Each structure stands twice: as C-alpha cells, then as structure tokens.
C-alpha cells in the first residue's frame, strides 16, 4: 500500500489543462485527449440509428413489414 500513500497528485496539472482550454472557449467534450474517438463513435452510432429508423419507417409507410423483402 505504500504506492497509494506516496503517489504524486496529478489533479492540479489536469485542472490547469482543462481550465486553460476552457478559457479558450473550447467545449468540454472536445478538450480531452480521447475526445475525438469518443465523439466519432457517438456520431456514427447516433446517425446510423437515425438512418435505420428512417429507412424502416419509410418501408412501413409504403406497406412493407420487413427490412429487405418485397412481399
């Protein structure tokens, strides 16, 4: 357990990093080092789900109850 007791405190460094980016009017979700990957994954999932829903809704309006078959 001595590693936990003598561990350096990195909170002030990270706090300065985030506060400096926030002063430059950077959005909070764009500040972190992995934010690009997270935002890209989220956008793909969100727009993919939206597109699939619109496709299924259009097929339902046209009278088809399945995704691919023309019955």
N, C-alpha and C positions, 0 to 999 in steps of 0.2 A: 503493500500500500504506500510506500514512500513516494512512488511516482505521482500519485494523485496529490499528495501534500505539497511537493516541491515543483509541481508543474507550473510553467510560466502562464501568465494571464494574457491571452491574446485579445480579450474583449476591447480594450482601448484602441488597438490598431484597427480592428474591424469597424469599430464605431466611427473613427476618423474617416475611414474609407467610405462608408455609407453616407456620413454627413457631408463630406466633400462632394460626392456625386449628387446628393440631394440639393445642395446649394447651386449646382449647375443645372437644375431643373430636369434631371434625369428621372424617369419614372422608376418607382421602387422595383417593379418586376423586370426592369432592364439592367439593374445595377450588378447583380451577382455574376460570377464567372461562368455558371452553367445556365444562365437565364435564356440564352439563345436556343439551346437544345430543348429546354422545357417549353418555351413559347412555341417553337416549331412543332413539337409533338402535340401540344394542345390544339393548335390551329388545324393540323391535319385531322385530328380526331373530331373536332367540332364541325369543320366544313364537310368532312366525309359523312358524318352522321346526318347533317343537314341535307346533303345531296341525296343520300339514300332515302331519307324520309320524303323528299320532294318527288323522287322517282316512283316510290311506292304509292304515294298519294295520287300522282298523275295516272298511274296504271289503274288504281281503284276507281278514279273518276271515269276513266274510259271503259270500265266494266270488266277488267281483268283482275282476278283474285290471287294471282300468283306473280312471282317476280319475273319469270323468264318465259313461261309457256303462253301461247295464244290459244286459249280454249274457247 
